[in-house]
Amino acid sequence: MHKVVLITGAAQRIGKETAKVFAEDNWNVIIHFNSSFEAASELAAELNAKREGSACIVQADLDLDADVERLIIESQKAFGRMDALINNASSFYSTPLPEISNKDWDKLIGSNLKGPLFITKGLAPMLEETKGSVINITDINIDKGLPGYSIYSAAKGGLKSITKGLAKELAPNIRVNAVAPGAILEPPGKSWSEEELAKIVSKIPLNRIGDESDIANTVKFIVDSRYITGQTINVDGGRSLA
């Protein structure tokens, strides 16, 4: 029987590459998306063309409690088992202190912290049956502080803390870890200038920005590593050493 993974935010970028990495290892993939229906459908079609019935899509807005509950139920039914959960979906935008609103708080906490926690809660019984794994995607910058991104930082910092707490709480049958990407891609809607890119690369010992496969392959490695739990793995080319 094929193992099953749910990847939130799997229609594009890191989530999409992660879905492909798992599919290449003959996992069945549940592709979660919020608004990227076309991209999610194309990815599912691509994976199903390689192995029929190996992928499906589920829409959910992780800011909405009812959608999170529906995502859990549909994921449970999709293939009848769950071996890994990758909490990859994320919202990212600046919230300078004078401009912070309750809407910003709800949006950034909902998608980056509350959603992952409650999805994990809902799928924990199935993950326990398979001695499965949860991977939370955090951010290397939360330990240094991001001016103007206090809510995002609080959410990702909370997710890192939850990773450690749940690793203890859910052991020995479920492993919980996190992956913290460094400079991988420009934020949505932004392109780095040559000067900006050079400045970023100058701070990275490996002298390059990463790509989606660097994160996806690390996620898969941790899922396959049966003696790792409670860890946050920085995938940043050494940038966090500075």
N, C-alpha and C positions, 0 to 999 in steps of 0.2 A: 504494500500500500504506500502511495506517495505521501510524503510529509507535506504539511500545509503551513503557509506563512501569510499573515495579514500585514500589509505595509500601508500605513497611513500616508497620505500625500504622495502616492506612488505614480501619478500620471506624468510627472516631469522631474527633471534635474536628478538629484541624488536618489530620490525614491524610485524613479524609473530605472536607473542603472542597477539599483539593488534588486528590483524585481527580476531583471534579466539575469543577474548573477545567480539568484535562487533557482530560476527556471532552468538555467543551464545544468544545474545539479539535480534536475528532475523533481523539484518541488512543485506543488500546486500553489498558485499565487492568487491571493485576494487583493485586488487593486482598489484601494480607497481613493476617492477624489471628492472635492467639494464642487467647484465650478468648471473644472477642466474635463467636461464630458468627452469631447472629441479626442483629446490626447489620451485619455484613459481607454476609450474604445479602441483606438489604434494600437495601443500597447497590448491590450488583451487579444486583439486579432493577430498581432505578430506572434505572441506566445502560443496561441491556440493553433496557428498554422504549423508550428514546429511540433506540437504535441496536442492533439485534439482534447478539449475539455480540461486543459491544465490551468486556465485563468478565468477569472470573472471580475466584474467591477461592482462596487457598491458606493453610492453617493451618500455623503453625510456632512453636515455643517457641524464641526466639533464645538462650536459655541452654543449649540442648542442641545439641551438635555435629551429631548425626544429623539433627535437624530443620532446621538451617541448610543442610546439604547437600541435604536433600530439597527445601527451598524453592528452592534454586538450580536443581536439576534440573527441577522442575515449572515454574518461571518460564521456563526455556529452551525448554521444550516448548509452553508455553501459546499463543504466537502466532508462534513461529519466528524472532523477532528481539528486540532490546532496544535502545532509544534513550535511556532515562533510568532512573536508579535514585535513589529518594528514601529515604534512611535516616532515617525519621521515628520509628520505634518507640522507646520510651524507658521506663525505670523511674525513679521519683522518690520517694524517701522519706528521712527524716533518719536519720543514723547518728552520734549523739554518740560521741565517742571512747571513753568507758568501756563503751559497749554494742556496739561494732563486733564483728562475727563474720565468720568465713570465708564463711558463707552470704551475708551482705550483700555482701561483696566480689565473690563469684562472680556474684550476681544483677545488681548494678549495673554491673560491668565487662562482663558478658556481653551484656546488652541494649543498653548505651549505647556500647560500644567494640568488643569482640571480634566481636559479630554483624555490625555494619556493615562492619568490615574484611574479614571472610571472605566476606560476600555480595559485596562489591566485587571481591574476588579471583576469586570464581567466575564472575561475570558480565562481567569485564573483556574476555575474548576477543570476546564478542558486542557489547559496547559499542564496542570498537575498530573492528569492521566497519562500524558506523553513524556513527562519529565522535561518540559519544554523550556523556552528561553524568552526573555523580554529584553529588547535593546531600546534604550531611549537616546535620541539624538539631542545633544546639548550644544555647547559652544565654548571654545577655549577662552573667550574674552570675559566670561562671567567672573572669573577669579581675579581679573585685573580692574574691572569696572569700565563701563561704557558710558561716557557722558552723554546725556540726552536719551538714553535707552534704559531708564531705571525700571520700568515695568517689565520690559522684555528680559532684562537681566535678573529680576526677581523671579520671573517665571522659570527661566532656564536654570537658575540657581536652585530653585525649589525642586525642579525635576532631578537635578544631580543628587540632592539630599534624599529625595524619595527613592532613588535608585539604591542607595545604601540601606535605607530602612527596609524596603521590600525585599532586598537580597537576604536579609536576616529573617524577616517574617515569613517568607515563602520557601525558604530552604527546608529540607534538602531536595524537594521535588521540582522547584522552578528556580532557574538562575536569572538574575536581573543585573544587567550591566548598562553602561552608557558609552557612546562614542561622541567625542567632542571635535568637530571639524575646525580646521584653521581656515586660511584663505583658499577657498575652493572655487567659488564662482562669484561674479558680481551679484549684488542684491538685485532682485527683479526690478526691471525698469532703469537700471543704471549701468553705464559702461565706464570702465576705468580708462583714464587717459594713459599715455605712455609714461608720463611722469608719475602718476599715481601708482601704476603697476610696478615701476622700478623702485619706488619707495617701499612698497609692500614686500617685494622680493628681497630687498636689501636686509630685511629683518628675519629672513628665513634661512637657516643654515644649509638646507638642501638646495637653495638658490632657484626655487621655482614655486609657483602656486600649485596646489593639488588639482585633481579632477575628480569627477564623480566616482570613478572606479576605485580610487584610493579609499573612499569611505565605504563603498559597497563591499569591497573585498574584505575590509576590516570587520564589518558587520557580520559577514558570512563566517569569517574565521572565529569570531567570538561565539556565534551560535553553535559552531561545531566543536568548540573547546569545552569539554565537560567539567573541567576543574577550575573554571574562572567564574567568579560571581562577586558582585558588589564593587566592581571597578569602573572607573571612567578612563577610557583610552583616548589620549590626545592624538589626533591624526592631523598634524600641522607642519610637517617638515622640520620640526624642531623649534618653531617660532616661540613656543611657550617657555623655552629655556632662557630667554632673554629677561 
